Amino acid sequence: MNYSAQDIFSTGEQFYAASIVLNKQLLVTEHFHLYIPPLNTNLALSIELYLKCLYIIDKNEYPSRNHNLGDIYSKLNEKTKTCINELYNELVLNDKDLENLESELLEIDAALNQASRSFINWRYNHENKYGSFLTGDILSLVLRYYILMNNSDWEDEKMKEFLQQYQSFVKLRDPSKPMIHQVKN
C-alpha cells in the first residue's frame, strides 16, 4: 500500500465537507429525504477514514479493510481513545439538542456502532434499514479535531476557507485552544 495517514485524512476531509453541505441543505429544502441518505453515508465514511488515519498514526501500520468502526477504535492506543472519549463526552454533554436522550444512546460505543451500520444502511436505504445516527456529526468533528490538534500542518487552506463559509452552521474548533473553552463560547 502506498498511502499515508495524511492521505487518508485528506480523503476523509472530502466526505466531511460533503456532509456539511448536505446538512446545510436540510435547512432550506422541503425535500429533506433526498439529502439524509447521502449526508449520513458521507458522515459515516468521514468517521471511518479519520479512524483509519488515527490507526496508522498510532500503530504505524495499515488497518484491516473492514467497516466495523468499534473494532478499529478499540485498537487505537489508550491515550488516543481517552482523549477522543473526553472530547466527545464534552461536546455531547454541552449539546442542548441531545439533553433529553437516554445516556447509553450517547456513549461513544453507541455512536461508533451507529456509524458502522449507517455506512451500509443509508447507502442501501432502498432496503428500509435506515437506523439512527444521533451523534455522527459530533464524532466526526472530534476525530477531525484530534487529528488536527496533533498534526496542525495537515489542514488544507481550501478546507479552511470552505469551513469559514459555513462558520455559522458548523461549530468550528481551533486546534490550538482547548476544546472546552470553545464549546462554551
N, C-alpha and C positions, 0 to 999 in steps of 0.2 A: 504494500500500500504506500502510496506516495502523497500523503497529505498531512497537514499539521493540525494541532489543536486550533490554531488561529484560522485555518481554512474552514474547519467545521463551525467555528464561531461566526465567521462571515456568512456562511450559508444560513445559519440559524437567524442571523440578523434579517435576512431577506424574508423569511417566513414570519418573523416577529413584526416587521414593517407591514406586511400584507395583512396580518391580523388586526393591526391598529387601524388601517384604512377601512377594512370591513366592519370593524366595531363602530367606528365613527359613522359609517353609512347607516347603521341601525337607527341612529337618532333622527335621520332625515328621510326615511322611507316608510311607506305603508307595506312594503313587500319584504319584511324582515326575514321571512322564511327563505328568501333567496341568498341571504348573507350568512345565516347562522352555520350551515354545514361547512362552507369554506373557511369561515372565521375559526371555528373550533378545530378543524383539521390543521390549519396553518399554525394555530397556537400550540397544539399538541406537538407538531413537528418541531417548532422552535424549542420547546422544552426538551424534547429528545436530543436535539443537536447540542443544546447547551450542556446537557448532562454528559453526552459523549465527549464533548470538549473538555469538561472537568475531569472525566475519567482519564483521558490522555495526559492531562497535566499532572494528575495525582499518581498514576501508575506507570507513566512513560511507555504505554503500550496501547494498541488499538482495542476498543471494546468489541464484544461479540456482536454479530448482526441480529439483534432482537429488538423488539419494541416494548419489552417489559421494563418500564421506567423505574419501578420499585427495585427491580433486580440491579439495574445499572447504579441507581442511587446507593443501594446497600453496599456496593463495592468501593465507594469513594472513601478516602481517608476520613478518620473520625473528626479531625479538625475541620475539614471541609463541611462535613454533614452537620456538625454542631453550629458552625457559623450560618449555614444556609437555614437550618431549623430556627435559629434565633431571629434572623431577618424575616423569615416567612411568618413566624408567630407574631412578631411585632406588627407587621402590616395587617394580618388577619384581625388581630385584636383592635386595631385602630380603624377598621373599615366599618362604617355605620351601616352599610348595606347588608352586612353579614351578622350583625349582633343578635338576631333572633333565631339563628340556625343552631342546630344541635352541635355541640363541640366536636364530636367524633367525625362529623362531616367536614370539618375544617382542618383536621390534622394533616400534616404533610403526607403521610402514608395514603390517606384517602385522596388527596389531590393527585399524587403520582398514579394511583390506581385509576382514577377518573381520566387522567391524561392518556394513560396506556390504552384504555378502552375507547376513548374519544377518537384517537387516530384512526381506528378501524370503523367504529360505529358511525361517526359522522361522515367519513369518507364513503361509506356504503349506506347512507341514510335511507335509500330506497328499500332496505331490508327492515326498516322500522325498529332499529335497535338504539335509537338516539342516546339516552343516558344523560346524566348531568355532568357539568363541568364548572363547578361553582367558583373555584379559586385559580383557574388556569392562568388568568392574566396576572395574578399576584405571583404565582410560582415562576412564570416566565420572567417577570420583572426582577424577582430576587436572584434567579440564576444568572441573568444578564448582568445585574448589578455586581454580584460577587465576582464574576469573571473580570469585569472592567476594573473593579476595585484592586485586583491583583495584576492586571495587565492593561493599564490605562492607555498605553500606546496603541492598543488594538482598535480603539474607537475610530471609525471612519468619519471623516469630515462630512461627507454627504449624508450619512446616517444621523449625525448630529444636527445638521440643517433640517432634515426630514422631521426629527423629533421636535425641533423648535416650532415647526409649523403646527404640530399637534399638542403643543405645550398645555393648552387649556383642557385638553382631553386626556392626556396621559400624565400620570404622576411621575415627572422626571426626577431622577436622582443624580446627585453629584457624587461620584465615587470617592472624591477626596474628603467628603464630610461624613460623619456618622449618620446612618440612616434614621435613627430615632429622632434627630432634630429636624430632619426634612419631612418626616411623616407628620409631625405635629404642627408644622407651619401651615 
